[in-house]
Amino acid sequence: MAFFKEFKEFALKGNVMDMAVGVIIGGAFGKIVSSLVDDILMPPIGALLGNTDFSRLRIDISRVRDVTSSAVHSVGSLVSKGGGDAAAQTAAAEPIYWNYGAFIQQCVDFTILALCVFLIVKLMNKLIRKRAAVPVPEPAPTKEELLLREIRDLLKERK
């Protein structure tokens, strides 16, 4: 029961709402950064490198599978005669690609997103330091404080 009580306190404090707002804004911010990378930054970089799109960079690694499957097929045919040729031919017909370009694209997205978040946090820290550096004037004393001061002063005079 203590777990549910603690969760209830957490949910009612407003932390959940703050977190939800952060997640929603973070999702939208991520889309903006992805668009910045995909639509603004990557086309000129791709043009400089002679390729239009990083995400399409890939290596065909079907040969590795074909060599492996032919070796397995050779060993399998020695052990037992029959079947398996159709399965090996079907597997050999489908190409296998190593999509390293998509990985590069995601790394660029992450780097730019991390840079943007760093700049925002740095700006917020600068604003917080600036706010802390400004001296806050002391608030005017309340009526009770004034009355207590008068009483204190009267007691000092009596001694």
N, C-alpha and C positions, 0 to 999 in steps of 0.2 A: 504493500500500500504506500510505502514511503516514496517509491519510484513514481507512482501516479500523482502523488501530491507535489513532488518536485517538478514533474512535467507540467502540471496545471499552473504552478507559480511561474514557470518559465514562459508558458504560452500566454499567460495573462499580463506579464510584464511589458509586453510589446516587442520583445526580442524576436519573436517569430515574424512579426510584421516588418521589422527592420531588415531581417534576413531575406524575406520574400521580395521586398523592394530592391534590395541589393542584387538578388538573383535575376530579377526581371531587367533591371538596368544593365547588369553585366551581360545578359544575353543579347540585348539590343546593341550594346557597345561592341560585343564580339562580332556581330553582323556588320557593323560599320567598319571595323578593322579588316574583316575578311574582304569586304568590298574595296577598301583602300588597297589592299594587297593584290587582289585578283584583277581589279579594273584600272588601277592607277599605276602601281609600282611594277608589277610583273610584265606587262606588255613591253615597256621599254627595255627591261632587263633581258627578256626573251629575244627581242629584236637584236640587241647587242651580241647575244650569244648565238644568234642564227637559228633560234628555235622559237616558235610562237607561244608555246605553252609548256611550263615546267611539269604540270601534272600529267602530260602525255609521254614524258620520258620513261622508257622502260627497256628491259633486257629480256629477250626470249630465252628462257631456261628450259625449254622443252627437251633439248638435247640431253640434259642430265637425266631426265625421267626416261627418255628413250633408251639411253645406254643402260640405266639401272634395270628397266623392265626387260630388255633383251637378255641381260645377264641372268635375271631371275627366271625368265622363260627358258633359257638354255639349261639351267640347273633343274628346273621343274620338269622339262621334257626327259631328262636323264632318269629322274626318280619315277615318274609315272607317264605313261604315254596317253595322249588324248587331251581334248578340250583346252580352253584357255586362250586360243589364238584370237578369237573374236573380241574378248575382253582386252587383250593387249593392243589390238589394232584400234579399238574405240578410244582407249586411253591415249594412244599415240596421236590420234587425230586432233585432239583438243590442245591448243597451245597454252603454255603456262608462262606468265610474265612476272617479272620482278619489277614492280612499279616504284622505282626509287624517286621518280619525279614528284609523285604525290607526297612522299615523305619530305622532300626538300620544300615543297609548297607549305606543308604544315609547320615546318621549322621556321620558315620566314614569317608565317602568320603569328606563331607564338612569340617570336622575337619582337615583332612590332607591337603586339598586344602587351607584352611585358614592359616594353619601353614606354608605351602610353600610360599604363598603370603607374609606373615609376614616376613619370612626370606629374601625374595628377597627385600622387601621394606627396611628392616633393613640394608642389604648390600648396597643398593643404597644410603641410608642416610649416612652411614659410608664413602662411597667413596666421596660423596658431601662434607662432613665435612673435609675430608682429603684434598680435592682440595682447599677448602676455607682456610685451615690452611697454605698452602704453599704461601709465599709472592710472589705476581706477580711483577716482575721488572717493573719500570716505563718506558714507551716507550721513545725512544730518541725524543728530541724536533724537530718539523718540521722547515723548513726554515722560515716560517712566524713567528713562535714563537721566533726563534733566532733574527730575524729582529726586532720584537717588543721589545724584551729585550734590544737590543742595543739602540733603540730609547728611551726607558725608562731610561736607564743609562745616555744617553746624556742629557736628560731633567733634571735629578737630578744634573748633573755636572753644568749646566747653572744656576741653582738657587743658 
